[in-house]
Amino acid sequence: YKLINANNGIKGVALAEAEEVSLILLDINLPDIDGYEVARRLRASNKRELATVPIIAVTANALKGDAQRALLAGCDVYMSKPINIRELWARVEAFVPSA
């Protein structure tokens, strides 16, 4: 896999719009806009592919309703930290099988 890193939400949206992406790992707790807003902006982007690109939300938030909030914002999967790396790998592979 080729990884593209963004250190905040605005940069992440811009990179997703500029690059070809197959999957997005999205932290919910970002320094500028939260991951929920990032997901909404990606789904509403003029770049049509972003309406369906898989988004895996990764967060330390584990309160009741957080998973539902992420899914309603447009995320496909919600994973709370600490992440089980095998589960994350299985989720990524389900969306984007490796060669």
N, C-alpha and C positions, 0 to 999 in steps of 0.2 A: 504494500500500500504506500501511496505518497501522502504525507501529512502536510497540511497547511495550518499554521497556528495564528490565532488572533488573540490579543491580550485584553480586548474589550468587545462589547456587543456591536458597536457601530462599525468597528474595523471588521468584525466577523461577517456582518451583513454585506459590507462592501467586497470582501474577498469572495464570499459565496456568489455574489453577482458577477464578479470579474473572472473567476476560475470555473473550470468544469469540476463539479463535486458529485460524488456518488453517495455520500453519507455525511452527516454532521453530528459530531459529539458536542453537546451544548451544556455548559455549566449554567446553572440557573442564577447563581450569585456572581454577577459581574460588576466591575467598578463603575460603569456608566448607566446603561439600561439593563434591566434584568433579562434573564433568558426567556421569560414568557413573552416579553416585548420583541426580543430577537426572533423568536419562532413566528409570532404574528407578522412581523415585517418580511420574513422569508416567504411565508405562505402568500402574502399579498404582493410580492415582488413582480416587476414587469418581466423578469426572466421566468418564463413559464415552467422550466424544469424545477424551480424551487418550490413550486406548489406541491410536488410529490416526492422530492428527495427525502429519504428517511432521516428523521431527527431523533437522536437518543439523548434525552435529558439526563444529566448526571449532576447530583446535588447532595449537599449535606442536609437539606431540608427534609424532614421526615414527619411533618405534622399532618394531621388528618386533613385531607382535601388538597394537599400539594400535588399528588399524582394526578388527580382529576383536573386541577388547574393547568398542569403541563400538557395534558392530553387535549384539553379544550383550546389551548393556545396553538396547537398544531403539531406537537411532538408525537412521535409514534410509540416511543418507549420511555418509561420513567425508571431510573435506577438511583437508589439512595446510597450514599457513601456510608461505610467503606464498601468499595466495589469488589465484588468477587470477579477476579480477572477472567476466570473460565466462563462465567455467565456473560460478561461483556464480550469476550471473544465469540461466543456462540451467537450473540445478538448481531454483532457486526457481520459474521459469516452468513447469517440468515438473510441479510440485506444485500451484502456484497461479497459473494464467494471469492476466495483467493484463487489465483491461477494454479 
